[in-house]
Amino acid sequence: MLHNNESQMIFCDSHDTSQLYNFDMEAGKIVEQFTVDKDKKVSNMRHITNRFKNGQSSAESTFVGVGERSIFTLDPRLNTKEKAAE
């Protein structure tokens, strides 16, 4: 998923869907690796999407994750390894 004015890409590990990666397209490398939550409550994340229509073209930092039984907000600005905001 494109993110942060289309300068970053957020994607998940196909083998461990609780792991997310923040790829900086300008630098050409992964700049951050984080988990959804430390308790692994969201073990089977299905999708990630922007919070708003055309959100990839804005400076909106948060995005939405959809798990097998949950929907949650992720905020990469949180100063923890786990980025689930709510």
C-alpha positions in Angstrom: 0.0 0.0 0.0 1.4 3.4 -0.9 1.6 5.8 2.0 2.8 9.3 3.0 2.5 11.3 -0.2 3.4 8.1 -2.2 7.0 8.3 -0.8 6.6 5.1 1.3 5.1 1.7 0.9 3.7 -0.4 3.7 3.5 -4.1 3.2 3.3 -7.3 5.3 5.3 -10.5 5.5 3.4 -13.3 3.7 4.7 -15.9 6.3 4.0 -13.8 9.4 1.1 -11.4 8.8 1.6 -9.7 12.2 4.8 -8.1 10.8 4.7 -4.9 8.7 7.5 -3.2 6.8 7.8 0.5 5.9 9.7 0.8 2.7 11.1 4.3 1.8 10.8 4.5 -2.0 13.1 7.5 -2.2 15.9 5.8 -0.2 15.2 2.4 -1.8 15.2 0.4 1.5 13.2 -0.8 4.4 13.3 1.9 7.1 11.2 0.3 9.8 9.8 -3.1 10.7 7.0 -3.3 13.2 4.3 -5.5 14.6 0.6 -4.9 14.9 0.4 -5.7 18.6 2.7 -7.3 21.1 0.1 -9.8 22.4 -0.4 -11.2 18.9 -4.1 -10.8 19.2 -4.1 -9.9 15.5 -2.5 -13.0 14.3 -4.1 -13.2 10.9 -4.1 -9.8 9.3 -5.9 -9.9 6.0 -5.7 -6.3 4.5 -4.2 -2.9 5.1 -5.7 0.2 3.6 -5.6 4.0 3.8 -8.0 5.6 6.2 -9.4 7.9 3.6 -10.0 7.8 -0.2 -6.8 8.8 -2.0 -5.0 8.8 1.4 -1.8 7.7 -0.2 -1.5 11.1 -1.8 -1.8 13.0 1.5 0.4 13.3 4.6 -2.1 11.3 6.6 0.0 9.0 8.9 -2.6 6.5 10.1 -4.0 3.6 8.2 -6.4 0.7 8.8 -5.7 -3.0 9.3 -8.3 -5.7 8.9 -7.8 -8.9 10.7 -9.7 -12.2 10.7 -11.9 -10.9 13.6 -10.9 -7.3 14.0 -10.5 -3.9 12.5 -7.9 -1.5 14.0 -6.1 1.7 13.4 -2.3 1.6 12.9 -0.2 4.7 13.6 3.5 4.6 12.5 4.2 7.7 14.6 3.8 5.7 17.9 7.2 5.4 19.6 6.8 1.7 20.2 7.4 -1.4 18.1 3.7 -2.1 18.2 1.7 0.3 16.1 -1.9 -0.6 16.9 -3.4 2.7 18.0 -6.9 1.5 19.0 
